[in-house]
Amino acid sequence: MEVTEITTEVTAFLENQRIAYFIPPVAQTDENVLLAPFSFKYAAVNAGMGWIGKNGVLVTREYGPRVRLGSVLVKHPLPEGKPIHKSLCAENCFRCAEACPYNALKGTQWNIHKQREEIIDYQLCNLKRSQFVKKHGRKNACGLCMAACPVGTQK
């Protein structure tokens, strides 16, 4: 099931229950700053769904970095997960950084106090992503860092 389908089902339920909700914007609007108004990754981290990998994306135990995120903020009490505030990536694993053809990943172990610039050169990654999209006609980035990650690949 796609994120948009799940969001549609969730919002229909919330409307039926008369629970107030808000769907934050998915992406940044400023190509210079590259910050979205709401961080889906940090919402997931604070919900205990995963941590930020050395590739700068959310990594979950089950799926690794191979997830798509959506958010629906609700004004209603819900069960809480336990936040994850430090990386669970192996200290000696650098597969994602080694897979990046542009050297945008710095191989830095994340924790909640790290700035994203310590982990990834977002400007370089965004530039190369944009070039990749134009060249290959796809809407997503190269994804080599996500494909290289060993987390969540064991069945």
Helices and strands as residue ranges (DSSP letters): H 3-16, E 21-22, H 40-46, E 51-52, E 58-59, E 73-74, H 95-99, G 116-118, H 122-136, H 144-148
